[in-house]
Amino acid sequence: MKPRITLLLGDRNGIGPELAAKLLADDSVYEKAEIEVMGDPAVLAEGLAVIGSNANQNRYRVTEFLPVDGIQTTRAKETAEAGAEMLACLSHAAKRVAAGEADGVVFAPLNKQAMHMGGLVHDDEMRFIANELGYTGAFGELNVLDKLWTTRVTSHVPLKDVAANITSEAVLVSTRFADETLRAAGFEKPRVAVAALNPHAGDGGNFGREEIDIIAPAVEKARAEGLEVEGPYPSDTVFVRAQRGQHDAVVTMYHDQGQIAMKLMGFGQGVTVLGGLPVPITTCGHGTGYDIAGQGIATEKAIQNAFAICVDMARSRLAAV
C-alpha cells in the first residue's frame, strides 16, 4: 500500500507553488505515494504556469482549502494573509494525518515573519503544530542532507544564551531524539556523533568545562541505554567524520554549528524534518526565495528529497501499526 502524502503549496508569495508544481511534474513520485494537494487551486495553477507544465494532472488529487477570504498573491512580499493561510493549512493537514485521513505532510517553503504577521504566537511552525495536535512529548527540528542527519540541543535562542541552556539532560534528550527519528526513517541502528561546545572540545578544560561536566556524561548515559553514540567531538572536525560516512547523525549544541556545515555541503538540497511529532512532516531546508519567485529557476531538489523522506517515514509509521 502506498502512503498518502498531503502536499502544501507553501507561502503563496514565494517559490513554493512553483516547487510544488515541479514535484508534481516528476513522474517518479507517483510510484512512491498517493498525492493530495491541499490549498488554493488558483495558487497551484500559478505554480504550474510558472514552470509551463500541466503534466500529471490526472495523477494527483486537489483538495480545495480556502481559509482566508479574498486573499491574493503578492509575489515577493511578506503578507499577513499569506501567513494566516499557511498556518491554517499546516494545522488542517497535520490534524488530518493524526485522524488517519493521510499518512504524511510535505510543505513547500513558508515564511515565519509572514506567519507571525498572520497570527503565529509560537516561536516556529513546529511548536505551532505540536500545540494544534495537543502534543506534549519531545520534538525538534532535524536537517537532512543525503544520508546525514543533524539535530541540536539548543535552537532559536541568542548565542549569548546557548551555554546556559546546555544541560546533560538536554544533550541526552537530543541524542535519544536523533536515534528515535532515524529509526523511524528506516535506520536499523543509527550511528550518532555528539559535537562539543568549546574550541578543541574544551582542550581538557582549558577552554571550558561543558564537555567534561555536561556533554560527556550525557554521551555515556546514552551508551548505557544501548545507543550507538560517540563524542563529544570538536565541532570543526565532527562534520568531516560524518561526511566520510562514520556517522549517520550529528547532535550539535546550537543552531549555526550544524546549519553552516550542512548548507556548505549542499545548499538547495537539504531537508528539514519536524521530528518527534506524531505525524511525519517534512519541508525544504531553504526559504521562500522571494528574490527569484515566479521566474521558474528555483531548483526542486530539496522538495524532492523532502518528499522521499516523508514517504520513508510514513511507510515506517504504517508498518508499525
C-alpha positions in Angstrom: 0.0 0.0 0.0 1.3 3.4 -1.0 1.4 6.1 1.8 -1.0 9.0 1.3 1.0 12.2 1.3 -0.5 15.7 1.6 1.4 18.4 -0.3 1.0 22.0 0.8 2.0 24.9 -1.5 3.9 26.9 1.0 3.9 30.7 1.1 1.9 31.7 -2.0 4.2 34.8 -2.5 7.4 32.8 -2.8 8.8 29.9 -4.8 6.6 27.3 -3.0 3.9 27.0 -5.6 6.4 26.5 -8.5 8.4 24.0 -6.5 5.2 22.0 -5.7 4.4 22.1 -9.4 7.9 20.8 -10.3 7.4 18.0 -7.8 4.1 17.1 -9.3 5.6 17.1 -12.8 8.0 14.4 -11.8 6.6 11.0 -12.9 8.6 9.0 -10.3 6.8 10.4 -7.3 3.6 8.6 -8.2 5.3 5.3 -7.9 6.0 6.0 -4.2 2.8 7.6 -2.9 -0.7 8.8 -3.5 -0.5 12.6 -3.5 -3.2 15.1 -2.4 -2.5 18.8 -3.0 -4.3 20.8 -0.3 -4.8 24.6 -0.6 -5.9 27.1 -3.1 -6.3 25.6 -6.7 -5.6 29.1 -8.1 -2.2 29.1 -6.4 -1.4 25.7 -7.8 -2.4 27.0 -11.2 0.0 29.9 -10.8 2.8 27.5 -10.0 2.1 25.3 -13.0 2.0 28.4 -15.2 5.4 29.4 -14.0 7.0 26.1 -14.9 4.9 25.9 -18.1 3.6 22.4 -17.4 0.3 20.8 -16.6 1.8 17.3 -16.5 0.3 14.5 -14.5 -2.9 16.4 -13.6 -4.8 13.2 -13.6 -2.4 11.5 -11.2 -2.9 13.7 -8.1 -5.9 14.9 -6.2 -6.6 18.6 -5.4 -8.5 19.4 -2.2 -9.6 23.0 -2.1 -8.9 24.7 1.2 -9.5 28.4 1.4 -9.1 29.6 5.0 -8.6 33.3 4.2 -11.3 35.1 2.3 -10.3 37.3 -0.6 -6.6 36.5 -0.4 -4.5 37.5 -3.4 -0.9 36.6 -4.4 1.5 39.4 -3.9 4.7 37.9 -5.2 8.0 38.5 -3.4 6.3 40.2 -0.4 5.5 39.1 3.2 1.8 39.5 3.9 -0.3 38.7 7.0 -2.9 37.0 4.7 -0.3 34.6 3.3 1.0 33.8 6.8 -2.5 33.2 8.1 -3.3 30.9 5.2 -0.1 28.9 5.8 -0.9 28.5 9.5 -4.4 27.2 8.7 -3.1 24.8 6.1 -0.5 23.3 8.4 -3.0 22.9 11.2 -5.6 21.2 9.0 -3.1 18.9 7.2 -1.5 17.7 10.5 -4.9 17.1 12.1 -5.9 15.0 9.1 -2.9 12.8 9.4 -3.5 12.4 13.1 -7.1 11.4 12.3 -5.9 8.7 9.8 -7.0 10.6 6.7 -3.5 10.9 5.3 -0.1 9.5 6.2 2.3 12.4 6.0 2.7 16.1 5.1 5.2 17.8 2.8 5.1 21.6 2.7 6.8 23.9 0.3 8.8 26.8 1.9 7.0 29.1 4.3 7.9 32.5 5.7 8.0 32.8 9.5 7.7 36.6 9.5 4.5 36.4 7.4 3.2 33.7 9.8 3.8 35.9 12.8 2.1 38.8 11.0 -0.8 36.4 10.3 -1.2 35.4 14.0 1.5 32.9 14.9 2.3 33.3 18.6 4.8 30.4 18.9 8.4 30.5 18.1 8.0 28.5 14.9 5.7 26.2 12.9 6.9 23.1 14.7 5.7 24.4 18.1 2.5 25.6 16.5 1.7 22.2 15.1 2.5 20.5 18.4 0.1 22.8 20.1 -2.6 22.3 17.5 -2.3 18.5 17.9 -2.1 18.8 21.7 1.2 17.0 21.7 3.4 17.4 24.7 6.2 14.9 24.1 9.7 15.5 22.9 10.1 17.0 19.4 12.6 19.0 17.4 13.9 20.0 14.1 16.3 17.8 12.1 18.2 18.8 9.0 19.0 16.1 6.4 21.4 16.1 3.5 21.7 12.9 1.6 22.2 10.3 4.3 23.4 12.7 7.0 21.1 14.0 9.7 21.6 16.7 12.3 19.7 18.0 15.3 20.6 20.4 18.0 20.4 20.8 21.8 19.5 24.5 21.6 17.8 26.1 18.6 16.3 29.5 18.1 18.0 31.2 21.1 20.5 34.1 21.2 24.1 32.9 21.0 24.9 34.5 24.4 22.3 32.2 26.0 23.5 28.9 24.5 25.8 27.7 27.2 23.2 28.4 29.9 20.7 26.2 28.1 23.0 23.2 27.7 22.4 20.6 30.3 23.3 16.9 30.5 19.6 16.1 30.3 19.1 18.3 27.2 22.0 16.6 25.5 20.7 13.2 26.4 17.2 14.0 25.2 18.5 15.3 21.9 20.6 12.2 21.4 17.7 9.9 22.1 15.6 12.0 19.8 18.1 11.7 16.9 18.2 7.9 17.4 14.4 7.5 17.5 13.8 9.7 14.5 16.4 8.0 12.4 14.9 4.6 13.3 11.5 6.0 12.2 13.1 6.9 8.9 14.4 3.3 8.4 17.9 3.2 10.1 18.3 0.0 12.0 20.9 1.2 14.4 21.8 4.9 13.8 25.4 6.0 14.5 25.2 9.3 16.3 28.0 11.7 16.9 27.8 14.5 19.5 29.5 17.8 18.9 31.5 19.7 21.5 30.6 23.3 22.5 34.0 24.9 23.1 37.1 25.2 20.8 39.0 22.0 20.6 36.3 20.3 22.6 37.4 22.4 25.6 41.1 21.2 25.4 40.8 19.2 28.6 39.1 22.0 30.5 41.4 24.9 29.4 38.7 26.4 27.1 35.6 25.5 29.2 34.3 22.5 31.1 31.0 21.9 29.4 32.5 18.9 27.6 33.7 17.3 30.8 30.9 18.2 33.2 27.8 18.1 30.9 28.3 16.6 27.4 30.5 13.6 28.1 28.3 12.3 31.0 25.2 12.5 28.7 27.1 10.5 26.0 28.0 7.8 28.5 24.4 7.6 29.7 23.1 7.3 26.1 25.6 4.5 25.5 24.4 2.7 28.7 20.9 2.8 27.2 22.2 0.9 24.2 22.5 3.8 21.7 25.4 3.8 19.3 26.8 7.3 20.1 30.3 8.9 20.3 31.7 12.2 21.3 32.0 15.0 22.2 34.0 15.7 19.0 35.4 19.1 18.2 32.8 20.9 16.1 35.3 21.8 13.4 36.0 18.1 12.6 32.8 16.3 13.5 31.3 17.0 10.1 34.4 15.8 8.4 33.9 12.5 10.1 30.3 12.4 9.2 30.9 13.4 5.6 33.3 10.4 5.4 30.5 8.1 6.4 31.5 7.5 10.0 28.2 8.8 11.5 24.6 8.9 10.4 23.7 11.9 12.6 25.3 14.7 14.4 23.9 16.3 17.5 25.1 19.9 17.6 25.0 22.3 20.6 23.5 25.3 18.8 21.8 26.4 15.6 24.6 27.6 13.3 27.0 24.9 14.4 25.1 22.5 12.2 23.4 24.8 9.7 26.6 26.3 8.3 28.2 22.9 7.7 25.0 21.4 6.1 24.4 24.3 3.8 28.0 24.4 2.7 27.8 20.7 1.8 24.6 21.1 -0.2 22.6 24.3 -0.1 19.4 23.9 -2.1 19.3 20.2 -1.5 18.7 19.9 2.3 15.5 18.9 4.0 14.0 19.9 7.4 12.2 17.2 9.3 9.8 18.1 12.1 10.8 15.2 14.2 9.2 13.7 17.2 5.7 14.8 16.3 3.0 12.1 16.0 2.8 12.7 12.2 5.6 12.7 9.6 6.1 16.3 8.4 9.0 17.5 6.1 9.9 20.5 4.1 12.8 22.1 2.2 15.8 23.2 4.1 15.7 26.6 2.4 13.4 29.6 2.4 10.8 31.2 0.2 13.2 32.7 -2.3 11.3 35.9 -2.8 14.1 37.3 -5.0 13.5 34.6 -7.6 9.8 33.8 -7.1 7.9 33.5 -10.4 11.0 33.1 -12.6 10.9 29.3 -12.7 14.6 29.0 -11.8 14.2 27.6 -8.3 15.6 24.1 -8.0 13.3 21.4 -6.9 15.9 19.1 -5.4 15.1 19.9 -1.8 11.4 19.4 -2.1 12.0 16.1 -4.0 14.2 15.0 -1.1 11.7 16.2 1.5 9.0 14.1 -0.3 11.2 11.0 -0.4 12.0 11.3 3.4 8.3 11.8 4.2 7.4 8.7 2.2 10.0 6.7 4.1 8.8 7.9 7.5 5.1 7.3 6.5 5.9 3.8 5.4 7.7 3.1 8.7 4.8 4.5 10.7 2.3 2.4 8.7 4.4 -0.8 9.2 4.4 -0.2 13.0 0.7 -0.1 13.2 
